[in-house]
Amino acid sequence: MTRPIGYYVHHQGAGHWHRACAVAGALDRPCAFLGTFAGLDTAGAPGTVIDLPDDRLADGFDGQDGEADRPLSFHYAPLGHSGLRARMARIAAWAAEADPALLVVDVSCEVALFARLLSLPTLVVRLAGTRTDPPHLEAFRSADRLIAPFPEILESETTSDWVRAKTHYAGFLGPGAPVRDGGDGSIAVVFGRGGAGGALADLAAAARAVPDRDWHVLGPVTGEAVTPPNLHLHGWVPDVEPWIARAALVVGGAGDGVVATVAARSKRFVCLPEERGYGEQIEKARGLARLGAAVMHEGWPDASRWRTLVMEGLALEPARIGSLAEPGALARTAAFIAERAAWWDRRGDAAQA
């Protein structure tokens, strides 16, 4: 019987889930998804879904967060949390029952280290940013290999040689080969699930500053304001690609999903990186700007800046960001995971012979 592959999915936003489904859909082995999936539609998942007990701290939790005496290998290890205890027990039970070939961890230093204690090989997804703290380095050290969901050209200068040597650079795991679309001259503003969304007053001011273009806003918007006629709010949409496809310019954060889609569509991009741990989005945005693949602005711009930012964005050469979308990145990464699983299959067979 073919041993399955496990895929641990972090609960922040929807990007980890979409990436996991895309990669697993290209695998030739059965796959099990482990994580807390509240708020996500998992009905079409290409594999078994194991919804784990939530390990987040509830309001009024009176246990100890353990920060004062937490081991240096952990970012998160509260004491007295029954949800966390049940979560880890469920992961261990699944590993014992399923006998998986390996576990892809996207992302959690604690799960990566726990898998090592279970004698379960891991492929740890390594996000962008400066991740030189002890928990990340120990998780990287414990892994069989690392997977970076971005092109090697965007690698951080702070990344150690030994980490680079363990890394499979997957590239952007987005829609596929670069596609150039016609457009209607509009501006698409994209807010992901992992962020705070946009403020309606700020969006209205931006649209007023550039009144000759329609602004289509995808994702959550908060607050109240009088809106100009060229500002269109769509909220959550099942698929942002049609809006991005016809836009002359895309405005958004530096999350993996948005950047992958923009690159695949060779779209001019004004990148407004959001605050994330370890400078993940800021570092990625700086890399894009350095390559001439995007215009970067930290934080939401003042209304007076929008006309210039739009002009700078429209002056970009779309081929720059399009060149970062590698055809076959998903298939290549799935083949890499399958190769590592087969290697561990052979090693397991030899150890038990």
C-alpha positions as CSV (number, residue, x, y, z in Angstrom):
1,M,0.0,0.0,0.0
2,T,1.3,3.5,-0.9
3,R,2.1,5.4,2.3
4,P,0.4,8.8,2.4
5,I,1.9,12.3,2.8
6,G,0.7,14.6,5.5
7,Y,0.3,18.3,5.0
8,Y,0.1,20.5,8.1
9,V,-1.7,23.8,7.3
10,H,-1.4,27.0,9.4
11,H,-4.7,28.8,10.2
12,Q,-3.5,32.3,9.4
13,G,-5.5,33.6,6.4
14,A,-6.3,31.3,3.5
15,G,-3.0,31.3,1.6
16,H,-1.5,28.3,3.4
17,W,-4.6,26.3,2.6
18,H,-4.7,27.2,-1.1
19,R,-1.0,26.4,-1.5
20,A,-1.5,23.1,0.2
21,C,-4.4,22.1,-2.0
22,A,-2.5,23.2,-5.2
23,V,0.6,21.1,-4.3
24,A,-1.4,18.1,-3.0
25,G,-3.5,18.1,-6.2
26,A,-0.3,17.6,-8.2
27,L,0.9,14.7,-6.1
28,D,0.6,11.1,-7.1
29,R,0.2,9.9,-3.5
30,P,-2.8,10.1,-1.1
31,C,-2.6,13.2,1.1
32,A,-4.0,14.1,4.5
33,F,-4.5,17.8,5.5
34,L,-4.1,18.6,9.2
35,G,-5.0,21.9,10.7
36,T,-7.7,24.1,12.2
37,F,-9.9,24.9,9.2
38,A,-12.7,27.1,10.7
39,G,-14.1,29.5,8.1
40,L,-12.5,27.7,5.2
41,D,-14.4,25.7,2.6
42,T,-12.6,22.3,2.6
43,A,-15.2,20.4,0.6
44,G,-13.1,20.1,-2.5
45,A,-9.9,19.2,-0.8
46,P,-7.7,16.7,-2.8
47,G,-7.3,14.5,0.2
48,T,-8.5,13.6,3.7
49,V,-9.1,16.6,6.0
50,I,-8.3,16.2,9.7
51,D,-9.7,19.2,11.6
52,L,-7.5,19.6,14.7
53,P,-8.6,21.1,18.0
54,D,-7.8,24.9,18.1
55,D,-4.6,25.8,20.0
56,R,-5.2,29.6,20.1
57,L,-5.7,31.3,23.4
58,A,-9.3,32.1,24.1
59,D,-10.4,35.3,25.8
60,G,-10.2,34.9,29.6
61,F,-7.8,32.0,29.3
62,D,-6.3,31.8,32.8
63,G,-3.4,29.4,32.1
64,Q,0.2,30.5,31.7
65,D,1.5,31.5,28.3
66,G,4.9,30.1,29.4
67,E,6.9,33.0,27.9
68,A,9.1,33.5,30.9
69,D,10.4,30.0,31.0
70,R,9.6,28.8,27.5
71,P,12.3,26.7,25.8
72,L,14.2,28.7,23.2
73,S,13.1,26.3,20.4
74,F,9.5,27.4,20.7
75,H,7.5,30.4,19.7
76,Y,4.3,29.2,21.3
77,A,3.9,26.7,24.1
78,P,1.3,27.9,26.6
79,L,0.8,25.8,29.8
80,G,-2.5,24.4,30.9
81,H,-4.1,24.6,27.4
82,S,-6.3,21.5,26.8
83,G,-6.8,22.4,23.1
84,L,-3.1,22.4,22.4
85,R,-2.7,19.1,24.3
86,A,-5.6,17.5,22.3
87,R,-4.2,18.9,19.0
88,M,-0.8,17.3,19.5
89,A,-2.3,14.1,20.6
90,R,-4.4,14.0,17.4
91,I,-1.3,14.6,15.3
92,A,0.5,11.7,17.1
93,A,-2.5,9.4,16.7
94,W,-2.7,10.1,12.9
95,A,1.0,9.5,12.5
96,A,0.7,6.2,14.3
97,E,-2.4,5.1,12.4
98,A,-1.5,6.3,8.9
99,D,2.3,5.5,8.9
100,P,3.0,8.5,6.5
101,A,6.1,8.7,4.4
102,L,6.6,12.3,5.5
103,L,4.9,15.5,6.7
104,V,4.9,18.8,4.9
105,V,4.7,21.6,7.5
106,D,3.3,24.9,6.3
107,V,4.0,26.4,8.8
108,S,4.8,25.8,12.5
109,C,8.2,25.4,14.2
110,E,6.5,23.5,17.1
111,V,4.8,21.0,14.7
112,A,8.1,20.5,12.9
113,L,9.9,19.7,16.1
114,F,7.1,17.5,17.4
115,A,7.2,15.5,14.1
116,R,10.9,14.9,14.7
117,L,10.0,13.5,18.1
118,L,7.5,11.2,16.4
119,S,10.4,10.0,14.1
120,L,8.4,11.5,11.2
121,P,10.5,13.2,8.4
122,T,9.4,16.7,7.5
123,L,9.6,19.1,4.6
124,V,9.3,22.5,6.3
125,V,7.9,25.4,4.3
126,R,10.3,28.4,4.8
127,L,8.6,31.7,4.3
128,A,10.3,35.0,3.3
129,G,11.7,37.3,5.9
130,T,14.5,37.3,8.4
131,R,14.1,34.0,10.2
132,T,17.3,33.6,12.1
133,D,15.7,33.2,15.6
134,P,16.3,29.9,17.5
135,P,12.8,28.4,16.9
136,H,13.1,28.8,13.1
137,L,16.7,27.6,12.9
138,E,15.9,24.5,15.0
139,A,12.9,23.7,12.9
140,F,15.0,24.1,9.8
141,R,17.7,21.9,11.4
142,S,15.2,19.2,12.2
143,A,13.8,19.0,8.7
144,D,14.7,16.6,6.0
145,R,14.5,19.5,3.5
146,L,13.1,23.0,3.3
147,I,10.6,24.4,0.7
148,A,10.7,28.1,-0.1
149,P,7.5,29.3,-2.0
150,F,9.4,32.0,-3.8
151,P,12.1,32.3,-6.5
152,E,15.7,32.1,-5.3
153,I,16.3,35.5,-6.7
154,L,14.2,36.9,-3.8
155,E,16.2,35.1,-1.2
156,S,17.2,37.2,1.9
157,E,20.8,38.2,2.4
158,T,20.5,37.1,6.0
159,T,19.9,33.5,5.1
160,S,22.7,31.2,6.1
161,D,24.5,29.0,3.6
162,W,23.4,25.8,5.3
163,V,19.8,26.8,5.2
164,R,20.1,27.7,1.5
165,A,21.7,24.3,0.8
166,K,18.7,22.5,2.4
167,T,16.2,24.6,0.4
168,H,14.1,23.6,-2.6
169,Y,13.2,26.9,-4.2
170,A,9.7,26.2,-5.4
171,G,9.0,29.6,-7.0
172,F,5.6,31.1,-6.8
173,L,3.1,28.3,-6.4
174,G,0.3,30.1,-8.2
175,P,-1.9,29.6,-11.3
176,G,0.9,28.5,-13.6
177,A,2.6,29.9,-16.7
178,P,2.6,33.7,-17.3
179,V,-0.5,34.9,-19.1
180,R,-1.0,38.3,-20.5
181,D,-4.5,39.7,-20.5
182,G,-6.3,42.5,-22.2
183,G,-7.7,45.1,-19.8
184,D,-10.3,47.7,-19.1
185,G,-7.8,50.2,-17.6
186,S,-9.1,49.6,-14.0
187,I,-7.2,49.3,-10.8
188,A,-7.8,46.2,-8.7
189,V,-7.2,46.5,-5.0
190,V,-6.8,43.1,-3.2
191,F,-7.0,42.4,0.5
192,G,-6.3,38.9,1.7
193,R,-7.9,37.0,4.6
194,G,-4.8,37.2,6.7
195,G,-4.8,41.0,7.0
196,A,-6.9,43.7,8.5
197,G,-8.5,44.7,5.2
198,G,-8.9,48.3,4.0
199,A,-10.4,51.4,5.5
200,L,-13.3,52.8,3.4
201,A,-12.2,56.4,4.0
202,D,-8.7,55.7,2.7
203,L,-10.0,53.9,-0.4
204,A,-12.4,56.7,-1.2
205,A,-9.6,59.2,-0.9
206,A,-7.4,57.1,-3.3
207,A,-10.2,56.8,-5.9
208,R,-10.9,60.5,-5.7
209,A,-7.2,61.2,-6.3
210,V,-7.3,59.1,-9.5
211,P,-10.8,59.7,-10.8
212,D,-10.2,58.7,-14.4
213,R,-9.9,55.0,-13.5
214,D,-12.4,52.6,-11.9
215,W,-11.2,51.1,-8.6
216,H,-12.4,47.6,-7.8
217,V,-11.8,46.5,-4.2
218,L,-11.7,42.8,-3.4
219,G,-11.8,41.7,0.3
220,P,-12.9,43.2,3.6
221,V,-13.4,46.9,4.0
222,T,-14.2,48.6,7.3
223,G,-15.6,52.0,8.4
224,E,-17.9,54.4,6.7
225,A,-17.4,57.2,4.2
226,V,-19.0,58.9,1.2
227,T,-17.7,57.0,-1.8
228,P,-17.0,58.4,-5.3
229,P,-18.7,56.8,-8.3
230,N,-15.4,55.2,-9.6
231,L,-15.0,53.1,-6.4
232,H,-16.6,49.7,-6.4
233,L,-16.6,47.4,-3.4
234,H,-17.0,43.7,-4.1
235,G,-16.2,42.1,-0.7
236,W,-15.1,38.5,-0.7
237,V,-15.2,37.0,-4.2
238,P,-14.7,33.3,-5.1
239,D,-11.9,34.1,-7.5
240,V,-9.9,37.3,-7.7
241,E,-8.2,36.3,-11.0
242,P,-10.9,37.7,-13.4
243,W,-10.6,41.1,-11.7
244,I,-6.8,41.0,-11.8
245,A,-6.9,39.8,-15.4
246,R,-8.7,42.9,-16.7
247,A,-7.0,45.4,-14.5
248,A,-4.3,47.8,-15.8
249,L,-2.8,47.9,-12.3
250,V,-3.0,45.8,-9.2
251,V,-2.6,47.2,-5.7
252,G,-2.1,44.8,-2.8
253,G,0.1,43.3,-0.1
254,A,3.1,41.1,-0.5
255,G,1.3,37.8,0.5
256,D,2.4,34.8,-1.5
257,G,-1.0,34.3,-3.1
258,V,-1.4,37.9,-4.4
259,V,2.2,38.1,-5.7
260,A,1.9,34.7,-7.4
261,T,-1.3,35.7,-9.2
262,V,0.1,39.1,-10.2
263,A,3.3,37.4,-11.5
264,A,1.3,34.7,-13.5
265,R,-0.8,37.5,-15.1
266,S,2.3,39.7,-15.8
267,K,0.4,42.6,-14.1
268,R,1.8,46.0,-13.1
269,F,1.9,46.0,-9.4
270,V,1.9,48.6,-6.6
271,C,2.9,46.6,-3.5
272,L,1.9,47.8,-0.1
273,P,3.4,45.2,2.3
274,E,1.5,44.5,5.4
275,E,3.0,44.0,8.9
276,R,3.9,40.4,9.4
277,G,6.3,38.5,11.6
278,Y,10.0,38.6,10.7
279,G,9.5,41.2,8.0
280,E,8.1,38.7,5.6
281,Q,6.1,41.0,3.4
282,I,8.4,44.0,3.6
283,E,11.4,41.9,2.6
284,K,9.6,40.4,-0.3
285,A,8.3,43.7,-1.5
286,R,11.8,45.2,-1.4
287,G,13.0,42.4,-3.5
288,L,10.3,43.0,-6.1
289,A,11.1,46.7,-6.2
290,R,14.8,46.0,-6.5
291,L,14.1,43.9,-9.6
292,G,11.8,46.5,-11.1
293,A,8.9,44.1,-10.7
294,A,6.8,46.4,-8.5
295,V,6.4,49.8,-7.0
296,M,6.7,49.6,-3.2
297,H,5.2,51.8,-0.6
298,E,5.3,50.9,3.1
299,G,1.9,51.5,4.7
300,W,-1.2,52.9,3.0
301,P,-0.3,56.1,1.1
302,D,-1.7,59.5,1.7
303,A,-4.2,60.7,-0.9
304,S,-1.6,63.1,-2.3
305,R,0.7,60.2,-3.2
306,W,-1.7,58.1,-5.2
307,R,-1.5,59.9,-8.5
308,T,2.3,59.5,-8.6
309,L,2.1,55.9,-7.4
310,V,-0.4,55.0,-10.1
311,M,1.8,56.7,-12.8
312,E,4.9,54.9,-11.5
313,G,3.0,51.6,-11.5
314,L,1.7,52.0,-15.0
315,A,5.3,52.8,-16.2
316,L,6.5,49.3,-15.1
317,E,7.6,46.8,-17.6
318,P,5.1,43.8,-17.1
319,A,7.7,41.3,-18.3
320,R,9.8,41.9,-15.1
321,I,7.2,40.5,-12.7
322,G,6.1,38.0,-15.3
323,S,9.6,36.5,-15.5
324,L,9.2,35.4,-11.9
325,A,6.3,33.1,-12.7
326,E,7.9,29.8,-13.5
327,P,5.9,27.4,-15.8
328,G,5.6,24.0,-14.1
329,A,6.5,25.2,-10.6
330,L,3.7,23.2,-9.0
331,A,4.6,20.0,-10.9
332,R,8.3,20.5,-10.1
333,T,7.6,20.9,-6.4
334,A,5.2,18.0,-6.3
335,A,7.9,15.8,-8.0
336,F,10.4,17.0,-5.3
337,I,8.0,16.0,-2.5
338,A,7.3,12.7,-4.1
339,E,11.1,12.0,-4.5
340,R,11.7,12.7,-0.8
341,A,8.8,10.4,0.1
342,A,10.1,7.6,-2.1
343,W,13.6,8.1,-0.5
344,W,12.1,7.7,3.0
345,D,10.1,4.7,1.8
346,R,13.3,3.0,0.7
347,R,15.1,3.9,3.9
348,G,12.2,2.6,6.0
349,D,12.1,-0.7,4.1
350,A,15.8,-1.2,4.6
351,A,15.7,-0.3,8.3
352,Q,13.0,-2.9,8.9
353,A,14.5,-5.7,6.7
